Amino acid sequence: MSLKIVANQCTGCSACEPECPNDAISEVKNLFVIDPDLCTECEGHFDTPQCVAVCPIDECIVPLVTA
């Protein structure tokens, strides 16, 4: 599974980017995005996703829902 950053919630604070052990988070036009091909929700590294743990905005980083 992967996570995504809700664009209209993201403040561009950059707290999440350095916390990602997979380098899945990058900045695009002053907002941050998660590459779903790289995101593992920190499995194998941490017990919980670190981006969610450090994000100051509740529900800004959520599970990616695919059809």
Backbone as JSON, one array per atom type, in Angstrom:
{
  "sequence": "MSLKIVANQCTGCSACEPECPNDAISEVKNLFVIDPDLCTECEGHFDTPQCVAVCPIDECIVPLVTA",
  "N": [[0.84, -1.18, 0.0], [0.31, 2.33, -0.35], [0.88, 5.79, 0.46], [-0.63, 9.09, 0.16], [-0.32, 12.6, -0.34], [-2.62, 15.03, 0.47], [-3.28, 17.49, -1.66], [-4.57, 20.05, -1.34], [-4.44, 20.31, 1.37], [-1.82, 20.36, 2.11], [0.79, 22.36, 3.38], [3.27, 22.88, 2.51], [5.42, 22.71, 4.23], [7.61, 21.03, 4.46], [8.32, 19.12, 6.39], [7.92, 16.38, 6.16], [9.49, 15.33, 4.05], [12.39, 14.81, 4.63], [12.08, 12.69, 6.39], [11.33, 10.36, 5.13], [12.28, 7.09, 4.53], [12.58, 5.94, 2.08], [12.95, 7.79, 0.12], [10.65, 8.71, -1.18], [9.2, 11.01, -1.19], [8.79, 14.15, -2.65], [9.3, 17.59, -3.68], [7.0, 19.55, -5.47], [6.25, 22.3, -7.15], [6.17, 23.92, -4.76], [4.68, 22.3, -3.08], [4.28, 19.06, -1.61], [4.69, 15.71, -2.77], [3.98, 12.18, -2.91], [5.62, 9.46, -4.23], [4.0, 6.75, -5.4], [5.13, 4.38, -6.22], [7.43, 4.13, -4.79], [6.77, 4.41, -2.12], [6.36, 2.68, 0.91], [4.95, 2.84, 3.19], [6.69, 2.94, 5.25], [7.28, 0.33, 6.01], [9.37, -2.19, 7.25], [11.21, -0.4, 8.09], [10.18, 1.38, 10.08], [7.64, 1.33, 12.68], [5.38, 2.83, 12.18], [4.16, 5.05, 9.61], [6.47, 7.55, 8.97], [6.18, 10.08, 7.81], [3.52, 10.75, 8.29], [3.6, 10.87, 11.04], [5.15, 13.17, 11.55], [3.89, 15.23, 10.21], [2.29, 18.35, 10.47], [-0.38, 18.79, 9.92], [-3.5, 17.44, 10.39], [-4.75, 14.53, 8.85], [-3.62, 15.09, 6.38], [-1.88, 13.46, 5.08], [-2.72, 10.52, 3.67], [-4.05, 7.15, 3.1], [-3.46, 5.87, -0.17], [-5.95, 5.43, -2.46], [-6.83, 3.07, -4.77], [-8.48, 2.23, -7.79]],
  "CA": [[0.0, 0.0, 0.0], [1.04, 3.59, -0.44], [0.22, 6.97, 0.99], [-0.63, 10.26, -0.7], [-0.48, 13.88, 0.34], [-3.77, 15.75, -0.05], [-2.67, 18.74, -2.14], [-5.17, 21.26, -0.77], [-4.15, 20.34, 2.8], [-0.37, 20.52, 2.29], [1.24, 23.74, 3.54], [4.61, 22.98, 1.95], [6.35, 22.92, 5.34], [8.74, 20.13, 4.2], [8.65, 18.25, 7.52], [7.81, 14.98, 5.77], [10.48, 14.89, 3.06], [13.59, 14.14, 5.15], [11.73, 11.54, 7.23], [11.02, 9.19, 4.31], [13.45, 6.24, 4.33], [12.6, 5.45, 0.69], [13.03, 8.94, -0.79], [9.44, 8.71, -1.98], [8.56, 12.32, -1.1], [9.52, 15.21, -3.34], [8.6, 18.87, -3.79], [6.53, 19.93, -6.8], [5.58, 23.61, -7.08], [6.02, 24.31, -3.35], [3.9, 21.31, -2.35], [4.98, 17.77, -1.59], [3.97, 14.56, -3.32], [4.56, 10.88, -2.6], [5.69, 8.54, -5.37], [3.41, 5.5, -4.92], [6.0, 3.25, -6.55], [8.5, 4.08, -3.8], [6.23, 4.42, -0.75], [6.05, 1.39, 1.54], [4.41, 3.19, 4.49], [7.83, 2.72, 6.16], [7.43, -1.07, 6.4], [10.75, -2.63, 7.26], [12.03, 0.66, 8.67], [9.53, 1.91, 11.28], [6.33, 0.73, 12.97], [4.34, 3.69, 11.62], [4.68, 5.96, 8.59], [7.1, 8.7, 9.59], [5.64, 11.32, 7.26], [2.28, 11.02, 9.02], [3.97, 11.2, 12.42], [5.71, 14.52, 11.66], [3.05, 16.22, 9.52], [1.52, 19.16, 11.42], [-1.77, 18.9, 9.49], [-4.24, 16.18, 10.52], [-5.33, 13.94, 7.64], [-3.0, 15.61, 5.15], [-1.27, 12.29, 4.43], [-3.74, 9.48, 3.79], [-3.82, 6.0, 2.21], [-3.79, 6.02, -1.59], [-7.04, 4.52, -2.85], [-6.8, 2.77, -6.2], [-9.71, 1.58, -8.26]],
  "C": [[0.88, 1.24, 0.0], [0.22, 4.7, 0.19], [0.21, 8.07, -0.05], [-0.8, 11.49, 0.17], [-1.65, 14.6, -0.33], [-3.31, 17.17, -0.39], [-3.26, 19.98, -1.48], [-5.01, 21.35, 0.75], [-2.69, 20.67, 3.06], [0.0, 22.0, 2.35], [2.64, 23.95, 2.96], [5.68, 23.17, 3.02], [7.63, 22.09, 5.22], [9.13, 19.21, 5.35], [8.72, 16.78, 7.11], [8.99, 14.48, 4.93], [11.71, 14.21, 3.65], [13.32, 12.9, 5.99], [11.52, 10.26, 6.44], [12.28, 8.35, 4.06], [13.61, 5.74, 2.89], [12.75, 6.57, -0.34], [11.83, 9.02, -1.72], [8.76, 10.08, -2.03], [9.43, 13.36, -1.79], [8.64, 16.46, -3.43], [8.25, 19.15, -5.24], [5.73, 21.22, -6.63], [5.21, 23.99, -5.65], [5.09, 23.42, -2.53], [4.64, 19.98, -2.46], [4.08, 16.66, -2.08], [4.72, 13.29, -2.94], [4.48, 10.01, -3.85], [5.15, 7.19, -4.89], [4.25, 4.27, -5.24], [7.13, 3.08, -5.54], [7.99, 3.96, -2.36], [5.87, 3.01, -0.28], [5.37, 1.58, 2.89], [5.42, 2.87, 5.59], [7.98, 1.28, 6.65], [8.89, -1.49, 6.26], [11.71, -1.61, 7.84], [11.49, 1.12, 10.02], [8.18, 1.23, 11.47], [5.18, 1.53, 12.37], [4.96, 4.59, 10.55], [5.21, 7.25, 9.22], [6.58, 10.03, 9.06], [4.36, 11.73, 7.99], [2.61, 11.49, 10.43], [4.46, 12.64, 12.55], [4.86, 15.6, 10.99], [2.22, 17.01, 10.53], [0.03, 19.28, 11.09], [-2.45, 17.53, 9.58], [-4.86, 15.8, 9.19], [-4.83, 14.56, 6.35], [-2.37, 14.46, 4.36], [-2.17, 11.1, 4.72], [-3.4, 8.3, 2.88], [-4.25, 6.32, 0.77], [-4.84, 4.98, -1.93], [-6.96, 4.33, -4.34], [-8.04, 2.0, -6.58], [-9.44, 0.18, -8.75]]
}
